[in-house]
């Protein structure tokens, strides 16, 4: 090829090409991460799956017949004061008990300890709902606060809806498993680069709201796909559409970079060229294409 042919093409080694490939790899990684974070859902609460609130209610109801808050007659703290005052050789070896104090055994007035105070609602009586209230305040309230703070949404990261649990049966784990197992493939679960630049798909159970995310996507897309002829971009394609005309006389031959030798031995040398217009040709002479 002659120098004329080589000069018609731009340099093929662009030092900015590596930056373009790095930007494209970054785009792919960003999409992989965000789509995985959208499709791979967060686990639900095991406490919800096990219907733990129902178990607390069952325990509170059953415990009424097991513990002292079921005592009404006689009232536990209204039993008359009992005094232990043995006689004979054992005198003084047992403590003396009254409503508020206990004396040390074997030392009539040595150490005095204050005994337990009866419940204040009203004094001298335990309510049958006492254990229920304790379970509610200590266990259920804490569990409810934990669930509302960490799982304030329906099952499967907020995507499960339309199916209710069987009344009286603890079956949310079965419902969630059936729902997840039977979910069909949906193209809506995937996004193009352009769609990801517009909106963050990570909306469940709560939106991510990452600062400057859209700007990062837009900037990276621009760096990954520079316009033809721009820094790092591909060489623009010249289609020569302007050469496809009906008149051969108006078409200028396009050099091929190949030298043509005519004659044997060669007596004439000229630069080869082609005529893009249909039915036109180049004969090596000066001027336009010939019909």
C-alpha positions as CSV (number, residue, x, y, z in Angstrom):
1,X,0.0,0.0,0.0
2,X,1.2,3.5,-0.8
3,X,1.5,6.3,1.7
4,X,-1.7,7.8,0.4
5,X,-3.7,4.8,1.6
6,X,-2.2,4.7,5.0
7,X,-2.7,8.4,5.6
8,X,-6.4,8.0,5.0
9,X,-6.9,6.2,8.3
10,X,-6.5,7.5,11.9
11,X,-4.1,6.0,14.4
12,X,-5.4,2.7,15.8
13,X,-3.6,2.9,19.2
14,X,-5.7,5.2,21.4
15,X,-4.4,5.6,25.0
16,X,-7.9,6.5,26.2
17,X,-9.3,3.1,25.2
18,X,-8.3,1.6,28.5
19,X,-10.4,4.3,30.3
20,X,-13.4,3.3,28.2
21,X,-13.0,-0.4,29.0
22,X,-12.6,0.4,32.7
23,X,-15.8,2.5,32.6
24,X,-17.7,-0.3,30.9
25,X,-16.5,-2.8,33.5
26,X,-17.6,-0.5,36.3
27,X,-21.1,-0.2,34.7
28,X,-21.4,-4.0,34.6
29,X,-20.3,-4.3,38.3
30,X,-22.7,-1.6,39.4
31,X,-25.6,-3.3,37.7
32,X,-24.7,-6.7,39.1
33,X,-24.6,-5.4,42.6
34,X,-27.8,-3.4,42.5
35,X,-29.8,-6.1,40.7
36,X,-28.6,-8.7,43.2
37,X,-29.6,-6.4,46.0
38,X,-33.0,-6.1,44.5
39,X,-33.6,-9.8,43.6
40,X,-32.0,-11.4,46.6
41,X,-34.5,-10.4,49.3
42,X,-33.8,-9.9,53.0
43,X,-34.8,-12.7,55.5
44,X,-38.0,-12.3,57.5
45,X,-38.3,-12.3,61.2
46,X,-38.1,-15.8,62.8
47,X,-40.3,-14.5,65.6
48,X,-43.0,-13.7,63.1
49,X,-42.6,-17.1,61.4
50,X,-43.1,-18.9,64.7
51,X,-46.1,-16.8,65.8
52,X,-44.2,-15.9,69.0
53,X,-46.9,-13.5,70.1
54,X,-49.4,-16.4,70.2
55,X,-47.1,-18.5,72.3
56,X,-46.8,-15.6,74.8
57,X,-50.5,-15.4,75.1
58,X,-50.8,-19.2,75.6
59,X,-48.2,-19.1,78.3
60,X,-49.9,-16.3,80.1
61,X,-53.2,-18.1,80.1
62,X,-51.8,-21.4,81.2
63,X,-49.6,-19.8,83.9
64,X,-52.7,-18.5,85.8
65,X,-53.3,-22.0,87.1
66,X,-49.7,-22.7,87.9
67,X,-48.4,-19.7,89.8
68,X,-49.4,-17.6,92.8
69,X,-51.2,-14.8,91.0
70,X,-54.2,-17.2,90.9
71,X,-54.6,-17.1,94.7
72,X,-57.7,-15.2,95.9
73,X,-59.0,-17.0,99.0
74,X,-57.4,-16.5,101.4
75,X,-55.4,-13.6,100.1
76,X,-51.7,-14.5,100.1
77,X,-50.6,-11.4,102.0
78,X,-53.6,-11.1,104.3
79,X,-52.8,-14.3,106.2
80,X,-52.5,-13.4,109.9
81,X,-49.0,-12.7,111.2
82,X,-47.3,-15.8,112.5
83,X,-44.7,-15.8,115.3
84,X,-42.3,-18.7,115.8
85,X,-41.4,-18.8,119.5
86,X,-40.5,-22.3,120.5
87,X,-40.1,-23.3,124.2
88,X,-37.9,-25.7,125.9
89,X,-34.3,-26.5,124.9
90,X,-34.8,-25.1,121.3
91,X,-35.8,-21.7,122.6
92,X,-34.0,-18.9,120.8
93,X,-32.6,-21.0,117.9
94,X,-35.4,-20.2,115.4
95,X,-36.0,-16.7,114.1
96,X,-38.9,-14.6,115.3
97,X,-41.1,-13.4,112.4
98,X,-43.6,-10.6,112.4
99,X,-45.1,-8.4,109.7
100,X,-41.9,-6.5,108.8
101,X,-38.8,-8.0,110.5
102,X,-37.0,-11.2,111.0
103,X,-34.6,-11.6,114.0
104,X,-31.4,-13.7,113.7
105,X,-31.8,-17.2,115.2
106,X,-30.0,-17.7,118.6
107,X,-29.6,-14.0,119.1
108,X,-32.8,-12.5,120.2
109,X,-32.2,-8.9,119.1
110,X,-28.9,-9.2,117.3
111,X,-29.6,-8.4,113.6
112,X,-32.9,-7.2,112.2
113,X,-33.7,-7.7,108.5
114,X,-36.6,-6.1,106.7
115,X,-38.9,-8.6,105.0
116,X,-40.6,-8.3,101.6
117,X,-43.3,-5.7,101.0
118,X,-46.7,-6.9,99.7
119,X,-47.8,-5.8,96.2
120,X,-49.3,-2.2,96.1
121,X,-52.4,-3.0,93.9
122,X,-54.1,-2.9,96.5
123,X,-51.8,-3.8,99.4
124,X,-52.1,-7.4,100.4
125,X,-53.5,-8.9,97.2
126,X,-52.1,-10.4,94.0
127,X,-54.2,-10.0,90.8
128,X,-54.9,-12.9,88.5
129,X,-53.6,-10.8,85.6
130,X,-50.3,-10.0,87.3
131,X,-48.3,-12.6,85.4
132,X,-50.0,-11.7,82.1
133,X,-49.1,-8.0,82.7
134,X,-45.5,-9.0,83.5
135,X,-45.2,-11.1,80.3
136,X,-46.7,-8.3,78.3
137,X,-44.4,-5.6,79.6
138,X,-41.2,-7.6,79.7
139,X,-41.4,-9.9,76.7
140,X,-44.2,-8.9,74.3
141,X,-43.5,-5.2,74.4
142,X,-39.8,-5.7,73.7
143,X,-40.6,-8.1,70.9
144,X,-43.0,-5.7,69.4
145,X,-40.5,-2.9,69.5
146,X,-37.9,-5.1,67.8
147,X,-40.3,-6.2,65.0
148,X,-41.5,-2.7,64.3
149,X,-38.0,-1.3,64.2
150,X,-36.5,-4.0,62.0
151,X,-39.4,-5.6,60.1
152,X,-42.0,-2.8,59.5
153,X,-43.3,-4.5,56.3
154,X,-45.1,-7.6,55.1
155,X,-43.2,-10.8,54.4
156,X,-40.5,-11.3,51.7
157,X,-39.1,-7.8,52.0
158,X,-42.5,-6.3,51.4
159,X,-43.3,-8.2,48.2
160,X,-45.7,-10.8,49.8
161,X,-49.3,-9.8,49.7
162,X,-52.8,-11.1,48.9
163,X,-52.6,-14.3,50.9
164,X,-53.8,-14.5,54.5
165,X,-52.8,-17.0,57.2
166,X,-55.1,-19.8,58.2
167,X,-57.1,-18.7,61.3
168,X,-55.8,-20.4,64.4
169,X,-52.9,-22.0,62.6
170,X,-49.3,-20.8,62.7
171,X,-48.4,-21.2,59.0
172,X,-46.7,-18.0,57.7
173,X,-43.5,-20.0,56.9
174,X,-45.5,-22.3,54.6
175,X,-47.2,-19.3,52.9
176,X,-43.9,-17.5,52.4
177,X,-42.2,-20.6,51.0
178,X,-45.0,-21.3,48.6
179,X,-45.0,-17.7,47.5
180,X,-41.2,-17.6,46.9
181,X,-41.1,-21.0,45.3
182,X,-43.8,-20.2,42.8
183,X,-42.6,-16.8,41.7
184,X,-42.2,-16.7,37.9
185,X,-39.4,-15.1,35.9
186,X,-40.1,-11.5,35.1
187,X,-38.1,-9.3,32.8
188,X,-39.1,-6.4,35.0
189,X,-36.6,-7.7,37.6
190,X,-33.8,-6.6,35.3
191,X,-32.8,-3.1,34.2
192,X,-30.7,-1.6,31.3
193,X,-27.9,0.9,32.0
194,X,-30.2,3.8,31.0
195,X,-33.1,2.6,33.2
196,X,-30.7,2.3,36.2
197,X,-29.5,5.8,35.6
198,X,-33.1,7.1,35.9
199,X,-34.3,5.1,39.0
200,X,-32.9,3.0,41.7
201,X,-34.6,-0.5,41.6
202,X,-33.8,-1.2,45.3
203,X,-37.1,0.0,46.7
204,X,-38.1,-2.9,49.0
205,X,-38.5,-3.1,51.9
206,X,-37.3,0.5,51.9
207,X,-35.7,2.7,49.2
208,X,-32.0,3.1,49.3
209,X,-31.9,6.8,48.5
210,X,-28.1,6.9,47.8
211,X,-26.8,10.4,47.4
212,X,-25.6,11.4,43.9
213,X,-26.3,7.9,42.6
214,X,-28.0,9.1,39.4
215,X,-25.1,11.4,38.7
216,X,-22.6,8.5,39.1
217,X,-24.6,6.4,36.7
218,X,-24.9,9.1,34.1
219,X,-21.2,10.0,34.3
220,X,-20.1,6.4,34.0
221,X,-22.3,5.7,31.0
222,X,-20.9,8.8,29.2
223,X,-17.3,7.6,29.9
224,X,-18.1,4.0,28.8
225,X,-19.7,5.0,25.5
226,X,-18.0,8.1,24.0
227,X,-19.3,9.4,20.7
228,X,-17.5,8.2,17.5
229,X,-14.5,10.4,17.0
230,X,-14.4,11.6,20.6
231,X,-11.6,10.8,23.0
232,X,-11.6,7.0,23.4
233,X,-14.4,6.6,20.9
234,X,-14.4,4.5,17.7
235,X,-13.3,5.9,14.4
236,X,-16.3,7.4,12.6
237,X,-17.5,5.3,9.7
238,X,-17.6,7.1,6.3
239,X,-20.4,5.4,4.3
240,X,-19.9,7.7,1.2
241,X,-23.6,7.8,0.8
242,X,-23.1,11.1,-1.1
243,X,-21.3,9.1,-3.8
244,X,-24.3,7.0,-4.6
245,X,-25.8,9.2,-7.4
246,X,-27.3,8.6,-10.8
247,X,-24.7,10.6,-12.8
248,X,-21.2,9.0,-13.1
249,X,-19.7,12.4,-14.1
250,X,-20.5,13.9,-10.7
251,X,-18.9,11.0,-8.8
252,X,-15.2,11.4,-7.7
253,X,-13.2,8.1,-7.6
254,X,-12.2,6.9,-4.2
255,X,-8.5,6.0,-3.9
256,X,-7.8,2.4,-2.7
257,X,-4.2,2.9,-1.9
258,X,-3.2,0.3,-4.4
259,X,-0.9,1.2,-7.4
260,X,-1.8,-0.3,-10.7
261,X,0.8,-1.2,-13.3
262,X,-0.4,-1.3,-16.9
263,X,1.5,-3.0,-19.8
264,X,4.1,-5.8,-20.1
265,X,6.6,-4.7,-19.2
266,X,4.7,-2.0,-17.3
267,X,4.7,1.3,-19.2
268,X,2.0,3.1,-17.1
269,X,1.6,3.3,-13.4
270,X,-1.4,5.0,-11.7
271,X,-3.2,5.0,-8.3
272,X,-6.1,2.6,-8.2
273,X,-9.5,3.9,-7.3
274,X,-13.2,2.7,-7.3
275,X,-16.4,4.4,-8.3
276,X,-19.1,3.7,-5.7
277,X,-22.0,4.7,-8.0
278,X,-23.7,1.8,-9.7
279,X,-22.7,1.3,-13.3
280,X,-19.7,3.6,-13.0
281,X,-16.0,2.8,-13.3
282,X,-12.6,4.3,-13.0
283,X,-10.2,3.9,-16.0
284,X,-7.1,5.4,-14.5
285,X,-7.3,8.7,-16.3
286,X,-7.7,12.0,-14.6
287,X,-11.3,13.2,-14.0
288,X,-14.5,11.7,-12.7
289,X,-15.9,8.3,-13.0
290,X,-17.0,7.0,-16.4
291,X,-20.4,5.6,-17.2
